[in-house]
Amino acid sequence: MGTPFLTQESPPDYQSPLPLHAAERSHIRPPATPPQHPERSRWLKFALRLSCTVLLFVFLLRSVSWTAVVQNILHLDTGLLLIGLVLGMFGVIVSAYQWQSLLDTEQIHWDLRRLVNLYLVGHAFNHFLPTGMGGDIVKAYYVGKESKNAAGSASAVLLSRGTGFIGMLAVSIPSVIIWHGIFSREIIWLFLLSSILLCAILGAAYGSVLLLPRFLKIHWLEHKMISSLLRVGQAIRGSLSHPRSMAIAVGYGLIFHLISALNYYAYATALHLQVPFAFYLVAIPFVSLIAFLPFAINGYGLRETAFVSIFATMHVPVTTALVLVLLADAQGLLLGALGGCIYLLMGARKKEISDSSLTLTSKELTA
């Protein structure tokens, strides 16, 4: 229904000395809008995810022998522990190479060292600021801001996830087929179903972005969020038109998941755990898929519970499996702490540059 205007055919109840538009404002009140509490909703979601994480850890830790935990830690092979840590850092470098290859497709050229630093900063945001921006958003923001290409930066971050997932499937699916005898039937079917489900979700998300212009009205397309989403979708479509670049990114994703399996295998060997390496090629991606579910903070609790349950099919004691996944968690926290230090240094360097530029400007003015 349109806004009623005062005309000669529909006179007002009284003759107002105010101008017509002012008289209208005095009679017509804006429709009441329900109160919105985005901050409260955000904190409620955080509280639910925190509760889920705590409950899962409580359930898991009740079945652990703390004496056995201490014994496992005391008998760790420190040499293999260091090898595992080096492999974890090497995985970060490979991921940065993958990200760089996708940024090059968007004509965004960044030095690898800076991308590694920013990747570690993303780790810090993921691990220590669970209620704020995620690591992917931080990476896309900083690269997009400096390159003046926000859509291309966001496209590269999203495609790094997508090509990484394809690389994961390129490692795990052949492993299931070749070494199917070491996996239980439940693990095989659950892993395949979860992979198919995530493929469907990614395909639906990409398709919806491409089809938005056909179904939305013109004035909706002018909305800032919708227009930004469409620009990212167009950037993704442009990147997908370069199959060679996508193949390179998938190759980096494949290498990353091989390194990730080696990373866990090194920690397992440090714990004197005898499980075939082929098992890690499927178990680690499966745990990653489960931890992707938005029920816990950064996947904590879900990751550990899934890890212990999957390794139980190989008759690995709960305590040993838990120590193994906690070593990987400690590695993530260590990399996150390193990223936090880099972030603080980035802020200090920006302040130093800003102060020096202000000093130069003042000298020029006084000269």
N, C-alpha and C positions, 0 to 999 in steps of 0.2 A: 504494500500500500504506500502511495507517494505521500510526501509531506503536504498537508493542507495549506493552501495559500489564501490570504484574505483578498477577495475580489468584490466587485459591486454586486454580483449575483449571489454571493454568500457573505453578507455583511457580518462584521464582528458584533459581539454582545455589547460592546461599548466603543466609543470613539477615542482612541488612544492618541495622545499628543506625540508619542514616539514615532520614529520612522517605521516603515512597514516591517523591515527585517528585525528591528528591535522588538516590536510588538509581538512578532511571531515567537521570538526567544522567550518573552515573558509568559506565553501561554503554553508553549510546547516544551516538554521535558524530554531529555534523551532517554531512550529505553534503558531500563535497569539491566546491568550486566552482572552475572553471577560473580562473586569474588573469586579470584584466582590466587592460588598459593603455590607457585612453582617451586619455591624454596622448600616449603614444607613437604611437597611431594617428593622432591629429590632426596631429602633427608630420610623420608619414610622408606624409599627404595633402598637407600644405603643401609638403614637399620635392618631391613629384611635380609639383605645379602650378607651383612655381618652376622646375623643370627644363624643363617644357614652355614656359614663358614665355621663358626664356633661349635655348632652342634655336630657337624661332620668331624671336626678335630676331636671333640670330646668322645664321640662314638669310636673313633679310630684309636685314640690313645688309651682307652680302657682295655683294649686287647693287647697292649704292648708290655713286654717284660723290660723294665728299665735297666735291670742288671745286664740283660742281653744287649741292650742299646749301648751301654758303656763298654762292654766287651768288644762289640763290633767297631766302635770308634777307636779303642785302644790298639786294635790289631790292624788298623788301616795301613795299606802300603802307601807311604807318602809320595814316593816317586810317581806311581800311577795316579795319585790324587792331583799332582801338579800337571801331569799330562792331560787329565780331564779338564782342568781349568784352562790350559792353553787351547784345547779343542773348543771350549766354550767361547773363548775370545776370537778364535779363528772363524767360528760360525757367524759372529757379529760382522767380521770383515767381509765374508762372502755375501751376507745380506746387504751390506752397504754397496758392494759391487752390483748386485741385482738392482737395487734402488737407483744407482747411478745410470745403469743401462736404460732404465725406463724414463728417467729424467732426460737423458740425451734424446730420446724419441720425441719428447715435448719441447726440444730446443732449450732445455735448461741445463747448463753446464756448471757442475759443482765439483770441487776438489774432493777426492776420496777421503782424505783425512778429516775434512769438515763433516762429511756425511757419516763417518764412523763416530765422531764426537756427538753429532745430533742423534744418531741411533741410540747411543748410550744415554743421552738425555731423555729420549723416549722411554727407555727402560726405567729411569728414575721416576718419571711421571706415572708409569704403569704400576710400579711397586709401592711408591710412597705417597701418592696423591690419588687414592681410589675414588674419591668423590668429585674430583675435578676433571680436567681435560685428560684424555687418553694419550698415550705416546704417539699414535698415528696422527692425531689432530695437531699435536705440537710440531711434529716433523713437517706436516703439510703446511702449517701456518708459517714457520720460519722460512722455509724454502720459497713458498708463494709470495711472502712479503718482500724478500730481497730480489726475487726474479721478476716481480710484477706480473706473475702468471699463476694466480691462485688456482684456477681450474686445472691447469696442467700439473701443478704440484699435487693437488688432491687426486687426480687421475693416476699419477705415478704411485702414490701410496696405496691406493685401492688395488691397482693392478699388481703391485708387489705381493699383496695378500692372495690375489687370485692365481697368479702364476706360481706362487709358492705352494698353493694347494694342489695345483696340477702336478708340480714337481714331486710333492708328497705321494700322490697317487701313482706316479711313474716309478716310485721306489717300492711302495707297499703292495700294490696289486700284483706285480710279478712275484714278489716274495711270498704272498699268500698262495699263489698258484704253484710255485716251485716247491716250497717247503710246507705245504698244507698239513703234512703229517704231524708237525710239532704244535699246531694250534688246535684248540678245542673247537667243536662245531659252533658253540655259542659265540666265541670270540670272532670267528670268521663272519657269521651272519650279522652280528651286531655292527662290526666294522664296515661291512659292505653297505648295510642299510643306512648307517650314519653318513657315509661318504656320498651315497646317492641323494640323501636328504639335503646335505649341504650344497651339492651340485644344483639341485632344484631351486634352493633358496637364492644362490648366486645368479642363476639364470633368470629367475623371476624378478630379482632386483634390477638386473641390467635391462631386461625387457620393459619393465615398468617405466624406467627413465626414458627409454627410447619412444615409448608410446604416450607419454604424458602430453605432448603438444596436440595429439589428435583428440584427446578426451577433455582437456581443460579449456575453459573459456578464455578469451583473449586477456581480460583484465586479471585473471589468475596468473597468466604467464608473466605479467609485469611485476608480480610479487618478488621481493628480493630473494627469499629462500628458494622459491621455485625456479627463478631464472638462474641462480647459482647452481642448483642441482642439474638443470639442463645443460649449462656450460660444462660441468664435470662430465656428464653423459656424452656430450659431443667430443670432449677431449679423449675419453675412453674409446669411443668409436674410431676416432682418428688414429689412436695408438694401435688398435686391433687391425688396422689396415696395413700395418708393417709386420708381416709374419716373421721376418728374420729377427727383429728386435724382441718379439714375443718368445720366439724359440730360445734366444739367448737368456732371457729372464727365467724361462722354465728350466733351462739347464742349470742356472745358478740355484734355483729352488731345489732341484734334485740334489745338487752337491750339498746344499745346506742340510737337507734331511739325512743324508748319509753321514755328515759330520755330527749331527745331533744324536744319531744312533751310536756312533763311535764315542761320543761324549759320555753317554750313559754307560756304555760298555766298559769304558775305562774306569769309571767309578765303581761299577759292579765287580770288575776284576780286582780293584783295590780292596774291596770287601771280601775277596776270595769266593765270589759267587760264580758258579758254573752254569751259565745259561747260554745257548747258542746265539751267535750274533744275529742270525736271521730273525730271531724272535723280536729283537729290538727294532728291526726295520718295519714291523707292523705295530708292536705294542706302543712305541713312543708316539707315532702319528695318531693312534687310537686315543691315547690319553690326551693329546692336544685337542682332538675333536670334542672330547667330553668336557675339558676345561674351558672350551669356547662358550659353553652354555652360560647365560647371564644370571646364574643362581647364587654365585658366591663372588667375593671380592678378588678380582684378578685370577679367578679359578682356584684359589686356595681352598683346601678342603675337598673339593671335587677332584682335583688332580691327584691328590694323595690317596683318596679312597679308591679311585679308579685304578691307580697304579698298583696298589696292594692287591686289589681284586683280580686284576689281569695276571699279575705274577704268581698269584696263588694257583693258577691253572698249571704252572710249571713246578708246583710244590715248593715254592720259595717261602720261608717263614715270614710271618707278618712283620716281625721286628726288622729283619734284614731288608725286606722290600721298603719299609718305611724309612730306614736310615739312608737307603739309596736315593729315594726321591727327595729326602730332606737335604742331601748333599747337592742335588741339582737346584733345589730352592735356594740354598745358601749361595750358590754360584750366581743365580739371578739377582739376589739381594746385593751381592758384592759388585756386580756390573751396574746395578742401579745406583749404588753409593758412588761409584766412579762417575756415572753420568750426572749425579747431583753435584759433585765437585766441579765438573766441567761446566754445568749450568751456572753455578755461582761465579766461576771465572769468566764466563761469557758476559755476565752482567757487570762485573767489575771492569772488564775491558771496554765494554760499551760506554760506561761512565767515564773512564779515563780518556777515551777518544772524544766524547762530548765535551769534557772539561778542557782538553787541549784545543779543540776547535773554537770554544768560547774565548780562550786566552788569545788565540791568534786573531780572532775577530776584534777583540778589544784593542789589541796592539795596532791593527790596521786602522781602527777608528781614531786612535790617538796620534798616529803618525802624521 
